[in-house]
């Protein structure tokens, strides 16, 4: 996302200190050569990564190492996933310099009342000096206090960027009322059947980028595969044939071209490599229109 200029800042001192102001700004375009996007706080974030939701320690460590050694530079975990330590070990074992890896984690709702010490615990579990992106996992009591603690962690150098997960217009605006740092990222369930057209326009006014969890559909509360539904969609199947790519690659490429950071979860080395191999083709305007037509505002998750 585009960094706000000093003239847009509420105070020149805030801008000079490097912290984003509460001012309208549009999200920056994705850089497909660098595979990053400039966030509203000036940091660059990878646009494709690996999610480790529900993976145990062994699977997390193995998946992260495979991903990092095959070009992935974004790992998404959370306190409630109970695999932050495995992520930290994987980063060190991968051979990829820490400065090149973007680690995202999230404060769970039970952390909100004691967010400051929990951020220190996260740093210990991840075995790192700083967290690249820290999110509030869900709206809950005392989330304003937790967001304030995250802002203080940014000022202390413990966290680089902050944002939200599973927040929408009303909850976002409530956080903004007391915020001194605009959320850089909001992470919500996003895929071709749930594209958040209006929500993205709202986030765009703040320069906040949308990050997709369940980018390939995930599963619904009955255990049915959302990906199976998306992968069988005639439009996606047809585009896969047209471009000589898998249906997963079509969906993930669509995400990036539509301005969504994507963090597909996988522990399968072949699938991890496949999910990253989406930079040697592009969907044309007609393809993107066909993908846009799939929006049903249908979520597979209950969140």
Phi and psi in degrees as a GROMACS rama.xvg file:
@    title "Ramachandran Plot"
@    xaxis  label "Phi"
@    yaxis  label "Psi"
@TYPE xy
-73.2136  132.147  UNK-2
-71.9774  140.143  UNK-3
-67.1202  142.353  UNK-4
-78.5035  164.9  UNK-5
-61.1662  -35.7324  UNK-6
-66.5459  -23.5272  UNK-7
-85.3235  -16.7388  UNK-8
-70.3782  147.989  UNK-9
-64.7726  -38.2762  UNK-10
-137.984  136.088  UNK-11
-62.0825  -30.0932  UNK-12
-64.8729  -39.1849  UNK-13
-63.0654  -45.6721  UNK-14
-64.5773  -41.1996  UNK-15
-65.073  -29.7474  UNK-16
-77.5235  -10.2352  UNK-17
92.8287  7.44073  UNK-18
-101.713  133.12  UNK-19
-67.3554  145.517  UNK-20
-91.7979  167.789  UNK-21
-85.1358  91.6721  UNK-22
-150.713  151.995  UNK-23
-67.6316  138  UNK-24
-159.225  148.348  UNK-25
-94.2377  150.563  UNK-26
-65.8336  144.484  UNK-27
-77.211  153.479  UNK-28
-68.7491  153.204  UNK-29
-71.9864  140.179  UNK-30
-96.6451  104.279  UNK-31
-77.3175  -17.5084  UNK-32
-76.8043  -45.538  UNK-33
-85.0518  -15.5031  UNK-34
62.7098  40.0291  UNK-35
-138.178  168.92  UNK-36
-132.501  141.559  UNK-37
-83.176  117.154  UNK-38
-76.9589  168.004  UNK-39
-71.2768  -5.00064  UNK-40
-102.489  4.94231  UNK-41
93.2501  -8.35901  UNK-42
-84.4173  147.802  UNK-43
-93.9305  136.216  UNK-44
-124.82  136.384  UNK-45
-59.8377  149.212  UNK-46
-99.788  -6.70448  UNK-47
-136.243  137.646  UNK-48
-150.679  -161.437  UNK-49
-126.627  128.374  UNK-50
-96.9076  147.624  UNK-51
-124.176  23.008  UNK-52
-56.7165  131.331  UNK-53
71.6697  -0.116214  UNK-54
-82.9713  136.37  UNK-55
-75.6552  176.814  UNK-56
-58.5367  -46.073  UNK-57
-63.7796  -45.9457  UNK-58
-66.3275  -38.7298  UNK-59
-61.7605  -49.5848  UNK-60
-61.0202  -46.1701  UNK-61
-63.4101  -45.8571  UNK-62
-63.6146  -42.9863  UNK-63
-63.891  -41.1534  UNK-64
-63.3624  -45.3992  UNK-65
-59.6923  -46.9502  UNK-66
-61.8803  -49.0051  UNK-67
-64.7202  -37.9129  UNK-68
-76.0838  -6.62168  UNK-69
-115.958  24.4009  UNK-70
101.419  -9.66912  UNK-71
-67.6773  139.523  UNK-72
-130.04  15.1334  UNK-73
-134.345  122.203  UNK-74
-120.536  131.354  UNK-75
-116.31  117.587  UNK-76
-130.642  -167.339  UNK-77
-166.543  156.338  UNK-78
-56.7064  -45.2738  UNK-79
-69.9947  -14.3255  UNK-80
-75.7529  -19.3871  UNK-81
59.7038  32.4435  UNK-82
-134.754  23.2063  UNK-83
-63.0743  -39.88  UNK-84
-60.1279  -39.853  UNK-85
-64.8616  -37.3159  UNK-86
-63.0073  -45.7671  UNK-87
-59.6093  -42.7322  UNK-88
-63.7517  -41.7821  UNK-89
-63.6615  -41.2743  UNK-90
-59.7184  -44.1751  UNK-91
-67.7142  -39.0722  UNK-92
-76.3923  -20.2384  UNK-93
-68.3896  -25.9203  UNK-94
86.7688  -3.84559  UNK-95
-84.8916  129.065  UNK-96
-55.8313  138.102  UNK-97
-53.1035  -38.1727  UNK-98
-63.3265  -18.7391  UNK-99
-93.1686  -3.81646  UNK-100
-108.207  131.798  UNK-101
-99.3598  111.998  UNK-102
-100.893  122.681  UNK-103
-109.318  134.366  UNK-104
-140.535  175.163  UNK-105
-140.417  140.483  UNK-106
-79.9658  126.083  UNK-107
-77.9748  162.48  UNK-108
-59.3721  -33.7494  UNK-109
-71.9905  -11.4507  UNK-110
-85.4648  -14.7326  UNK-111
-62.2078  -33.9917  UNK-112
-75.7929  -12.6177  UNK-113
-140.07  48.3492  UNK-114
-65.0995  -40.2298  UNK-115
-59.6821  -52.6981  UNK-116
-66.9195  -29.2853  UNK-117
-68.6968  -33.4171  UNK-118
-62.1972  -40.7482  UNK-119
-63.0436  -38.4065  UNK-120
-64.4102  -37.736  UNK-121
-62.1011  -44.0245  UNK-122
-59.3893  -39.624  UNK-123
-67.0667  -45.0115  UNK-124
-63.8018  -39.6188  UNK-125
-80.5825  -11.0422  UNK-126
54.3769  53.2262  UNK-127
-142.855  160.381  UNK-128
-85.7688  -17.3532  UNK-129
-154.161  155.487  UNK-130
-106.494  131.322  UNK-131
-71.9687  -42.8738  UNK-132
-142.142  122.863  UNK-133
-118.872  129.647  UNK-134
-120.519  151.518  UNK-135
-80.0206  128.251  UNK-136
-73.3315  -39.2147  UNK-137
-151.549  151.891  UNK-138
-61.3396  139.061  UNK-139
-168.475  172.514  UNK-140
-54.6682  137.743  UNK-141
70.5402  18.5108  UNK-142
-68.4638  -28.0636  UNK-143
-64.0364  -40.1293  UNK-144
-63.9596  -41.3224  UNK-145
-65.887  -38.28  UNK-146
-64.8762  -40.0547  UNK-147
-61.1487  -39.697  UNK-148
-63.9308  -37.2098  UNK-149
-65.6537  -39.2478  UNK-150
-60.9204  -41.5788  UNK-151
-65.4339  -34.3893  UNK-152
-67.1895  -34.2595  UNK-153
-63.1568  -46.9332  UNK-154
-65.053  -27.563  UNK-155
-85.5372  -5.05041  UNK-156
83.0142  8.77296  UNK-157
-83.5841  -23.9063  UNK-158
-135.767  141.741  UNK-159
-94.5245  -49.9294  UNK-160
-129.514  151.389  UNK-161
-131.569  157.212  UNK-162
-168.391  -157.714  UNK-163
-135.639  159.504  UNK-164
-136.346  133.046  UNK-165
64.0673  37.7187  UNK-166
-113.387  143.441  UNK-167
-125.243  -168.194  UNK-168
-52.6638  -52.7404  UNK-169
-61.4613  -47.402  UNK-170
-68.6545  -37.9951  UNK-171
-61.2167  -47.6446  UNK-172
-63.3251  -35.5291  UNK-173
-64.0832  -43.5866  UNK-174
-63.6008  -40.0544  UNK-175
-64.8712  -25.4771  UNK-176
-60.2997  -32.6243  UNK-177
-112.326  6.74776  UNK-178
-85.1719  145.343  UNK-179
-106.508  -13.2807  UNK-180
-125.056  122.835  UNK-181
-69.534  135.75  UNK-182
-53.7145  131.207  UNK-183
-80.4068  -32.188  UNK-184
-140.932  142.699  UNK-185
-125.246  128.229  UNK-186
-106.595  117.044  UNK-187
-137.595  161.726  UNK-188
-63.9464  117.999  UNK-189
-142.312  134.144  UNK-190
-165.984  177.884  UNK-191
-57.7429  -26.9352  UNK-192
-87.4754  -5.09768  UNK-193
-146.216  87.0416  UNK-194
-98.4668  -9.09562  UNK-195
55.7532  47.2848  UNK-196
-58.8529  -51.4968  UNK-197
-71.6182  -37.8965  UNK-198
-62.414  -38.9589  UNK-199
-66.2351  -34.4319  UNK-200
-63.9964  -39.3684  UNK-201
-63.1658  -49.095  UNK-202
-62.271  -35.9713  UNK-203
-60.608  -31.5555  UNK-204
-65.4194  -20.6628  UNK-205
-104.45  1.70261  UNK-206
69.7106  23.7411  UNK-207
-96.3276  127.687  UNK-208
-90.7742  144.965  UNK-209
-89.6528  131.11  UNK-210
-114.187  135.647  UNK-211
-98.3007  120.941  UNK-212
-97.8326  154.474  UNK-213
56.519  44.85  UNK-214
-63.9296  -23.1686  UNK-215
-103.533  11.3245  UNK-216
107.507  -33.0616  UNK-217
60.2389  -141.271  UNK-218
-136.2  153.477  UNK-219
-88.9143  -178.868  UNK-220
-68.7661  -12.3716  UNK-221
-95.9479  3.48164  UNK-222
85.4844  4.62999  UNK-223
-77.0378  142.846  UNK-224
-79.4958  116.464  UNK-225
-68.24  -34.4487  UNK-226
-63.0115  -38.941  UNK-227
-59.7106  -38.8059  UNK-228
-66.6096  -45.9689  UNK-229
-65.8952  -41.4881  UNK-230
-67.3907  -20.8767  UNK-231
-93.8751  -4.556  UNK-232
-64.2499  129.921  UNK-233
-57.2279  -35.7484  UNK-234
-65.2019  -46.9498  UNK-235
-67.8709  -39.4538  UNK-236
-61.1554  -43.9479  UNK-237
-64.8558  -41.1076  UNK-238
-68.3535  -34.2018  UNK-239
-61.9614  -41.8733  UNK-240
-66.3511  -42.378  UNK-241
-59.2719  -43.1654  UNK-242
-98.066  -2.80413  UNK-243
66.0539  36.9237  UNK-244
-125.524  167.394  UNK-245
-77.8422  163.103  UNK-246
-62.6584  -36.4089  UNK-247
-61.8099  -41.9552  UNK-248
-65.6838  -36.6165  UNK-249
-63.0993  -45.7946  UNK-250
-63.1799  -45.3816  UNK-251
-68.4631  -38.3349  UNK-252
-63.6431  -40.203  UNK-253
-58.0757  -45.0625  UNK-254
-53.317  -51.3192  UNK-255
-64.4292  -42.922  UNK-256
-70.0539  -22.3829  UNK-257
-88.5491  -2.16687  UNK-258
89.6849  23.881  UNK-259
-109.325  124.948  UNK-260
-67.0037  138.116  UNK-261
-122.09  136.504  UNK-262
-130.097  69.9311  UNK-263
-62.9438  139.733  UNK-264
-94.0493  136.305  UNK-265
-163.876  148.126  UNK-266
-114.554  1.75686  UNK-267
-89.3654  116.259  UNK-268
-54.1388  -40.887  UNK-269
-64.7331  -41.5336  UNK-270
-68.4248  -38.6271  UNK-271
-59.9975  -47.3324  UNK-272
-63.9272  -40.466  UNK-273
-61.8707  -42.935  UNK-274
-64.8267  -25.7868  UNK-275
-87.5075  -15.7252  UNK-276
-89.5017  63.7094  UNK-277
-129.633  21.1434  UNK-278
-112.422  11.2307  UNK-279
-111.717  18.3752  UNK-280
-157.088  168.07  UNK-281
-147.839  151.527  UNK-282
-82.9076  134.521  UNK-283
-83.5788  178.319  UNK-284
-58.5477  -39.8051  UNK-285
-65.6391  -39.7138  UNK-286
-61.193  -44.258  UNK-287
-65.4895  -35.6226  UNK-288
-65.2924  -39.8893  UNK-289
-64.7593  -40.9523  UNK-290
-65.8277  -39.4075  UNK-291
-61.4939  -31.5077  UNK-292
-69.5858  -12.3472  UNK-293
-81.7627  -9.80898  UNK-294
-62.388  119.756  UNK-295
-116.919  2.12941  UNK-296
51.7695  41.4445  UNK-297
-108.776  117.806  UNK-298
-100.004  143.312  UNK-299
-89.5045  -26.004  UNK-300
-89.6689  161.231  UNK-301
-88.9914  -7.14385  UNK-302
